[in-house]
Amino acid sequence: MAASRDFLTAHFGYTQAAAADGFAKLTREDAAVDIVLLRRGTEVLPAEQRDQRAGGLILAFTVSDLADHAERLHRAGVPLTMPLREEPWGERLFQVTDPNGVVLQLVEWA
């Protein structure tokens, strides 16, 4: 949880709005939603969900100046886990992955 929090605050402009043991709420003034991170095993979750991982989860952010974001992250030492590409339907995107395996996708519409 802490590694994901640190990644999002360092590279995506989020700030920590609230925190407790095993919990962090991240926010951005310009974001439509906040991100809540919970440590695996925390008792706030139902028992059957406590040890699940975020497999298959992609957090997608629509941005302007996609190439600038790719360059900024590259300069910060963040590897692109899916290189910048353009899909036939006009979506330009790339992906990075946080230390816990959460995929963050940045998207710009051509």
LINURSUL-V865399 format. One record per helix or strand of 3 or more residues. SS is the DSSP state (H for helix, E for strand). FROM is the first residue (numbers start at 1). LEN is the number of residues. Records with the same first field share a line. If there is no record, write none. Layout:
# LINURSUL-V865399
SS=FROM-LEN / FROM-LEN
This chain:
# LINURSUL-V865399
H=2-10 / 47-3 / 66-10
E=15-6 / 23-5 / 35-4 / 58-5 / 82-5 / 91-7 / 103-7
